Amino acid sequence: MYSCSQEAPRRKYYVKRNRTRTMVFIISLFCLSVHTLPVSATSMAGEVQIDGSSTIFPIMEAVAEEYTKREPHVKLSIGISGTGGGFHRFGKGEVDITNASRPMKREEERLAKKHHITYTPFQVAYDGLTLIVNRENTWADNLTIEELQTLWSESETLKKWSQIHPKWPHETIQFYAPGIDSGTYDYFQSVVLQQKRITKTVTLSEDDNVLIRGVMSNKHAIAFVGYAYYAANRDKVKAVKINGISPTKETIQSGAYKPLSRPLYAYVNNSSIREKNSVANYVSFMMKHAGKLVEEIGYVKLPQYKYNEQLRMLTEMQK
């Protein structure tokens, strides 16, 4: 919902649904005075409905802010139902775009097919799933994927650091992780745990700040978050090397930080692109400006040629 004012505050409405472990974060962007906005020559109207990953939300929020300055009459709404929740709504045709921190699963593909939804995934940025520990943790500087699986998988006994290395503290580990609707949770399950279940002692939260605070308050805690959340809190927590490689913008973009580097997606309904000028215009704006905004927020941008390729693909889709 939009209204014009002189100061253009950004207002956020937050609802947390504990029963379904989803968050809905609806943004209303209030425009500046029309005299101070770089409004496009041919003003756009319409709406764009977006939902999905909390990991990608800061990127979409930044894109939405900049887009609204140019197209103040386009109504934008952005929800945070998590990657899984977003795909569920997207597959039923409820939203034009869903953000995802992992590729679509087969059951999600089947849901979209059932409702005759065809779609195109656009890569927006790169992320590196980052393992974080308390800054007083002087022992866990480096872990292998096999050691992570040993740590995080369910067993009948409480996990202690000494189970990884005998010289490490004989202290119980406190685990923190994103909620089960999160694509970050799914990615960790797929890449690290594989067929094993996550430990029952884990504290799950849809709010990444809860994970950061949990690690800060316990010397023996460990968590995994998106790289941008770690980067914003690097003075409060410490990142663990994985297979000897630290998560950095360079190692994430090059793929050296494997297997925990990953692309972040915006899945777009093809019908929305063809039938709603506002959606096509928004996606075009996102591809043109995402690289700069991604870097400002703390994520890792794609090589410019990838944004250009996707812009050309979008143009072809509109023909």
One Martini backbone bead per residue (centre of mass of N, CA, C, O) as a GRO file, in nm:
protein
  319
    1MET     BB    1   0.097   0.035   0.022
    2TYR     BB    2   0.044   0.377  -0.090
    3SER     BB    3   0.189   0.696   0.010
    4CYS     BB    4   0.244   1.030   0.022
    5SER     BB    5   0.544   1.196   0.143
    6GLN     BB    6   0.817   1.376   0.265
    7GLU     BB    7   0.990   1.129   0.431
    8ALA     BB    8   0.972   0.820   0.374
    9PRO     BB    9   0.892   0.588   0.550
   10ARG     BB   10   0.954   0.260   0.678
   11ARG     BB   11   0.707   0.009   0.713
   12LYS     BB   12   0.650  -0.264   0.945
   13TYR     BB   13   0.486  -0.588   0.944
   14TYR     BB   14   0.464  -0.831   1.213
   15VAL     BB   15   0.423  -1.194   1.193
   16LYS     BB   16   0.403  -1.476   1.414
   17ARG     BB   17   0.375  -1.835   1.350
   18ASN     BB   18   0.423  -2.091   1.555
   19ARG     BB   19   0.268  -2.336   1.437
   20THR     BB   20   0.409  -2.293   1.129
   21ARG     BB   21   0.683  -2.145   1.120
   22THR     BB   22   0.600  -1.847   1.024
   23MET     BB   23   0.667  -1.547   0.841
   24VAL     BB   24   0.525  -1.218   0.811
   25PHE     BB   25   0.656  -0.945   0.602
   26ILE     BB   26   0.509  -0.644   0.552
   27ILE     BB   27   0.545  -0.391   0.308
   28SER     BB   28   0.534  -0.036   0.327
   29LEU     BB   29   0.595   0.210   0.084
   30PHE     BB   30   0.676   0.547   0.121
   31CYS     BB   31   0.677   0.817  -0.060
   32LEU     BB   32   0.806   1.073  -0.189
   33SER     BB   33   0.818   1.347  -0.318
   34VAL     BB   34   0.774   1.395  -0.652
   35HIS     BB   35   1.019   1.606  -0.665
   36THR     BB   36   1.247   1.379  -0.542
   37LEU     BB   37   1.187   1.171  -0.761
   38PRO     BB   38   1.307   0.931  -1.008
   39VAL     BB   39   1.078   0.916  -1.211
   40SER     BB   40   0.957   0.773  -1.463
   41ALA     BB   41   0.837   0.873  -1.762
   42THR     BB   42   0.663   0.597  -1.746
   43SER     BB   43   0.442   0.530  -1.533
   44MET     BB   44   0.384   0.274  -1.319
   45ALA     BB   45   0.154   0.008  -1.253
   46GLY     BB   46   0.034  -0.197  -0.996
   47GLU     BB   47   0.159  -0.528  -0.892
   48VAL     BB   48   0.367  -0.712  -0.638
   49GLN     BB   49   0.402  -1.050  -0.532
   50ILE     BB   50   0.595  -1.152  -0.241
   51ASP     BB   51   0.793  -1.436  -0.128
   52GLY     BB   52   0.987  -1.623   0.129
   53SER     BB   53   1.300  -1.585   0.202
   54SER     BB   54   1.490  -1.455   0.467
   55THR     BB   55   1.769  -1.436   0.332
   56ILE     BB   56   1.654  -1.244   0.084
   57PHE     BB   57   1.503  -1.004   0.206
   58PRO     BB   58   1.720  -0.773   0.210
   59ILE     BB   59   1.731  -0.755  -0.096
   60MET     BB   60   1.429  -0.698  -0.156
   61GLU     BB   61   1.412  -0.446   0.016
   62ALA     BB   62   1.621  -0.280  -0.145
   63VAL     BB   63   1.484  -0.299  -0.419
   64ALA     BB   64   1.210  -0.179  -0.332
   65GLU     BB   65   1.310   0.099  -0.248
   66GLU     BB   66   1.430   0.180  -0.526
   67TYR     BB   67   1.180   0.124  -0.701
   68THR     BB   68   0.981   0.324  -0.557
   69LYS     BB   69   1.125   0.581  -0.650
   70ARG     BB   70   1.050   0.521  -0.959
   71GLU     BB   71   0.765   0.342  -0.876
   72PRO     BB   72   0.515   0.464  -0.674
   73HIS     BB   73   0.248   0.298  -0.811
   74VAL     BB   74   0.363   0.034  -0.713
   75LYS     BB   75   0.251  -0.250  -0.548
   76LEU     BB   76   0.419  -0.385  -0.267
   77SER     BB   77   0.470  -0.727  -0.141
   78ILE     BB   78   0.650  -0.881   0.141
   79GLY     BB   79   0.719  -1.204   0.240
   80ILE     BB   80   0.799  -1.446   0.524
   81SER     BB   81   0.773  -1.804   0.478
   82GLY     BB   82   0.993  -1.914   0.347
   83THR     BB   83   1.084  -2.125   0.114
   84GLY     BB   84   0.857  -2.336   0.149
   85GLY     BB   85   0.618  -2.137   0.184
   86GLY     BB   86   0.662  -1.991  -0.086
   87PHE     BB   87   0.625  -2.238  -0.275
   88HIS     BB   88   0.336  -2.295  -0.191
   89ARG     BB   89   0.214  -2.027  -0.293
   90PHE     BB   90   0.332  -2.032  -0.581
   91GLY     BB   91   0.203  -2.314  -0.668
   92LYS     BB   92  -0.100  -2.162  -0.635
   93GLY     BB   93  -0.081  -1.852  -0.742
   94GLU     BB   94  -0.042  -1.615  -0.505
   95VAL     BB   95   0.234  -1.535  -0.641
   96ASP     BB   96   0.487  -1.400  -0.849
   97ILE     BB   97   0.718  -1.424  -0.623
   98THR     BB   98   0.991  -1.638  -0.504
   99ASN     BB   99   1.216  -1.685  -0.257
  100ALA     BB  100   1.535  -1.880  -0.266
  101SER     BB  101   1.790  -2.099  -0.093
  102ARG     BB  102   1.681  -2.314  -0.303
  103PRO     BB  103   1.576  -2.545  -0.487
  104MET     BB  104   1.323  -2.702  -0.614
  105LYS     BB  105   1.118  -2.945  -0.537
  106ARG     BB  106   0.931  -3.201  -0.651
  107GLU     BB  107   0.670  -3.136  -0.489
  108GLU     BB  108   0.671  -2.837  -0.588
  109GLU     BB  109   0.649  -2.897  -0.887
  110ARG     BB  110   0.379  -3.051  -0.869
  111LEU     BB  111   0.211  -2.817  -0.762
  112ALA     BB  112   0.252  -2.629  -1.004
  113LYS     BB  113   0.141  -2.823  -1.217
  114LYS     BB  114  -0.144  -2.854  -1.096
  115HIS     BB  115  -0.175  -2.516  -1.137
  116HIS     BB  116  -0.034  -2.421  -1.403
  117ILE     BB  117   0.270  -2.342  -1.326
  118THR     BB  118   0.503  -2.140  -1.470
  119TYR     BB  119   0.871  -2.093  -1.457
  120THR     BB  120   1.156  -1.877  -1.346
  121PRO     BB  121   1.484  -1.883  -1.248
  122PHE     BB  122   1.661  -1.631  -1.067
  123GLN     BB  123   1.963  -1.510  -1.009
  124VAL     BB  124   2.090  -1.285  -0.745
  125ALA     BB  125   2.299  -1.450  -0.557
  126TYR     BB  126   2.539  -1.523  -0.313
  127ASP     BB  127   2.603  -1.780  -0.063
  128GLY     BB  128   2.729  -1.868   0.274
  129LEU     BB  129   2.720  -2.113   0.480
  130THR     BB  130   2.766  -2.030   0.830
  131LEU     BB  131   2.972  -2.117   1.088
  132ILE     BB  132   2.915  -2.041   1.435
  133VAL     BB  133   3.091  -1.902   1.720
  134ASN     BB  134   3.220  -1.816   1.993
  135ARG     BB  135   3.481  -1.598   2.069
  136GLU     BB  136   3.585  -1.805   2.307
  137ASN     BB  137   3.639  -2.007   2.089
  138THR     BB  138   3.968  -2.177   2.051
  139TRP     BB  139   3.920  -2.464   1.881
  140ALA     BB  140   3.695  -2.419   1.643
  141ASP     BB  141   3.840  -2.332   1.341
  142ASN     BB  142   3.804  -2.630   1.210
  143LEU     BB  143   3.592  -2.816   0.976
  144THR     BB  144   3.445  -3.086   0.855
  145ILE     BB  145   3.185  -3.239   0.713
  146GLU     BB  146   3.205  -3.492   0.891
  147GLU     BB  147   3.209  -3.338   1.162
  148LEU     BB  148   2.937  -3.199   1.127
  149GLN     BB  149   2.772  -3.457   1.116
  150THR     BB  150   2.848  -3.556   1.397
  151LEU     BB  151   2.743  -3.312   1.555
  152TRP     BB  152   2.431  -3.276   1.419
  153SER     BB  153   2.350  -3.554   1.463
  154GLU     BB  154   2.157  -3.787   1.587
  155SER     BB  155   2.163  -3.908   1.929
  156GLU     BB  156   2.154  -4.056   2.255
  157THR     BB  157   2.365  -3.835   2.313
  158LEU     BB  158   2.531  -3.580   2.418
  159LYS     BB  159   2.708  -3.336   2.278
  160LYS     BB  160   3.067  -3.306   2.250
  161TRP     BB  161   3.364  -3.171   2.164
  162SER     BB  162   3.539  -3.435   2.234
  163GLN     BB  163   3.419  -3.608   1.990
  164ILE     BB  164   3.618  -3.477   1.782
  165HIS     BB  165   3.840  -3.390   2.011
  166PRO     BB  166   3.995  -3.484   2.298
  167LYS     BB  167   4.114  -3.178   2.359
  168TRP     BB  168   3.846  -3.089   2.379
  169PRO     BB  169   3.586  -3.002   2.542
  170HIS     BB  170   3.379  -3.157   2.804
  171GLU     BB  171   3.118  -3.014   2.653
  172THR     BB  172   2.811  -2.913   2.590
  173ILE     BB  173   2.630  -2.856   2.306
  174GLN     BB  174   2.479  -2.572   2.154
  175PHE     BB  175   2.214  -2.559   1.924
  176TYR     BB  176   2.161  -2.358   1.620
  177ALA     BB  177   1.874  -2.298   1.391
  178PRO     BB  178   1.686  -2.285   1.146
  179GLY     BB  179   1.394  -2.338   1.038
  180ILE     BB  180   1.209  -2.581   0.855
  181ASP     BB  181   1.122  -2.353   0.627
  182SER     BB  182   1.412  -2.326   0.556
  183GLY     BB  183   1.654  -2.332   0.309
  184THR     BB  184   1.898  -2.352   0.498
  185TYR     BB  185   1.810  -2.609   0.635
  186ASP     BB  186   1.786  -2.783   0.380
  187TYR     BB  187   2.079  -2.750   0.286
  188PHE     BB  188   2.213  -2.875   0.532
  189GLN     BB  189   2.073  -3.146   0.514
  190SER     BB  190   2.178  -3.221   0.226
  191VAL     BB  191   2.501  -3.163   0.261
  192VAL     BB  192   2.555  -3.274   0.558
  193LEU     BB  193   2.339  -3.490   0.669
  194GLN     BB  194   2.143  -3.601   0.466
  195GLN     BB  195   2.004  -3.894   0.602
  196LYS     BB  196   2.017  -3.746   0.861
  197ARG     BB  197   1.931  -3.625   1.167
  198ILE     BB  198   1.879  -3.378   1.363
  199THR     BB  199   1.926  -3.273   1.656
  200LYS     BB  200   1.705  -3.248   1.932
  201THR     BB  201   1.873  -3.000   2.081
  202VAL     BB  202   1.783  -2.795   1.894
  203THR     BB  203   1.745  -2.451   1.821
  204LEU     BB  204   1.475  -2.305   1.660
  205SER     BB  205   1.469  -2.024   1.414
  206GLU     BB  206   1.348  -1.760   1.205
  207ASP     BB  207   1.551  -1.581   1.369
  208ASP     BB  208   1.877  -1.491   1.327
  209ASN     BB  209   1.918  -1.327   1.593
  210VAL     BB  210   1.879  -1.567   1.783
  211LEU     BB  211   2.131  -1.720   1.692
  212ILE     BB  212   2.338  -1.508   1.762
  213ARG     BB  213   2.265  -1.479   2.066
  214GLY     BB  214   2.315  -1.774   2.143
  215VAL     BB  215   2.621  -1.773   2.079
  216MET     BB  216   2.702  -1.529   2.257
  217SER     BB  217   2.590  -1.677   2.542
  218ASN     BB  218   2.770  -1.943   2.446
  219LYS     BB  219   3.074  -2.099   2.441
  220HIS     BB  220   2.926  -2.395   2.331
  221ALA     BB  221   2.819  -2.284   2.067
  222ILE     BB  222   2.628  -2.346   1.755
  223ALA     BB  223   2.582  -2.226   1.410
  224PHE     BB  224   2.373  -2.147   1.116
  225VAL     BB  225   2.418  -1.902   0.850
  226GLY     BB  226   2.418  -1.653   0.662
  227TYR     BB  227   2.667  -1.452   0.561
  228ALA     BB  228   2.539  -1.170   0.618
  229TYR     BB  229   2.484  -1.223   0.921
  230TYR     BB  230   2.775  -1.259   0.995
  231ALA     BB  231   2.898  -0.994   0.880
  232ALA     BB  232   2.713  -0.813   1.077
  233ASN     BB  233   2.856  -1.005   1.338
  234ARG     BB  234   3.183  -1.037   1.352
  235ASP     BB  235   3.217  -0.895   1.648
  236LYS     BB  236   3.040  -1.144   1.803
  237VAL     BB  237   3.139  -1.370   1.608
  238LYS     BB  238   3.265  -1.685   1.470
  239ALA     BB  239   3.412  -1.833   1.204
  240VAL     BB  240   3.429  -2.144   1.044
  241LYS     BB  241   3.617  -2.349   0.894
  242ILE     BB  242   3.590  -2.538   0.580
  243ASN     BB  243   3.824  -2.733   0.482
  244GLY     BB  244   4.018  -2.461   0.531
  245ILE     BB  245   3.779  -2.253   0.453
  246SER     BB  246   3.681  -1.937   0.439
  247PRO     BB  247   3.421  -1.717   0.456
  248THR     BB  248   3.401  -1.526   0.158
  249LYS     BB  249   3.342  -1.351  -0.117
  250GLU     BB  250   3.560  -1.499  -0.284
  251THR     BB  251   3.500  -1.805  -0.206
  252ILE     BB  252   3.202  -1.797  -0.288
  253GLN     BB  253   3.221  -1.704  -0.588
  254SER     BB  254   3.438  -1.933  -0.675
  255GLY     BB  255   3.370  -2.210  -0.489
  256ALA     BB  256   3.580  -2.281  -0.259
  257TYR     BB  257   3.329  -2.285  -0.054
  258LYS     BB  258   3.296  -2.602  -0.025
  259PRO     BB  259   2.948  -2.689  -0.013
  260LEU     BB  260   2.834  -2.382   0.112
  261SER     BB  261   2.790  -2.263  -0.154
  262ARG     BB  262   2.522  -2.050  -0.300
  263PRO     BB  263   2.244  -1.976  -0.461
  264LEU     BB  264   2.005  -1.716  -0.512
  265TYR     BB  265   1.647  -1.691  -0.560
  266ALA     BB  266   1.396  -1.597  -0.817
  267TYR     BB  267   1.078  -1.698  -0.865
  268VAL     BB  268   0.886  -1.670  -1.173
  269ASN     BB  269   0.592  -1.612  -1.313
  270ASN     BB  270   0.528  -1.624  -1.642
  271SER     BB  271   0.247  -1.488  -1.652
  272SER     BB  272   0.332  -1.231  -1.502
  273ILE     BB  273   0.532  -1.132  -1.713
  274ARG     BB  274   0.317  -1.119  -1.957
  275GLU     BB  275   0.056  -0.973  -1.788
  276LYS     BB  276   0.257  -0.796  -1.591
  277ASN     BB  277   0.436  -0.517  -1.611
  278SER     BB  278   0.531  -0.487  -1.315
  279VAL     BB  279   0.692  -0.752  -1.300
  280ALA     BB  280   0.886  -0.717  -1.537
  281ASN     BB  281   0.999  -0.445  -1.433
  282TYR     BB  282   1.106  -0.549  -1.160
  283VAL     BB  283   1.300  -0.768  -1.266
  284SER     BB  284   1.470  -0.580  -1.435
  285PHE     BB  285   1.563  -0.399  -1.205
  286MET     BB  286   1.697  -0.622  -1.038
  287MET     BB  287   1.913  -0.708  -1.254
  288LYS     BB  288   2.045  -0.415  -1.276
  289HIS     BB  289   2.082  -0.369  -0.929
  290ALA     BB  290   2.171  -0.612  -0.750
  291GLY     BB  291   2.479  -0.604  -0.734
  292LYS     BB  292   2.502  -0.342  -0.566
  293LEU     BB  293   2.304  -0.419  -0.332
  294VAL     BB  294   2.433  -0.681  -0.238
  295GLU     BB  295   2.702  -0.553  -0.142
  296GLU     BB  296   2.582  -0.353   0.067
  297ILE     BB  297   2.455  -0.588   0.252
  298GLY     BB  298   2.676  -0.863   0.225
  299TYR     BB  299   2.670  -1.007  -0.022
  300VAL     BB  300   2.714  -1.194  -0.331
  301LYS     BB  301   2.779  -1.130  -0.640
  302LEU     BB  302   2.746  -1.165  -0.955
  303PRO     BB  303   2.845  -1.181  -1.245
  304GLN     BB  304   2.753  -0.963  -1.483
  305TYR     BB  305   2.684  -1.169  -1.713
  306LYS     BB  306   2.444  -1.301  -1.557
  307TYR     BB  307   2.258  -1.061  -1.553
  308ASN     BB  308   2.254  -1.017  -1.861
  309GLU     BB  309   2.138  -1.293  -1.943
  310GLN     BB  310   1.869  -1.257  -1.781
  311LEU     BB  311   1.772  -1.009  -1.931
  312ARG     BB  312   1.750  -1.144  -2.208
  313MET     BB  313   1.550  -1.361  -2.119
  314LEU     BB  314   1.325  -1.166  -2.036
  315THR     BB  315   1.283  -1.036  -2.314
  316GLU     BB  316   1.196  -1.302  -2.456
  317MET     BB  317   0.944  -1.360  -2.273
  318GLN     BB  318   0.784  -1.088  -2.377
  319LYS     BB  319   0.728  -1.180  -2.690
   0.00000   0.00000   0.00000
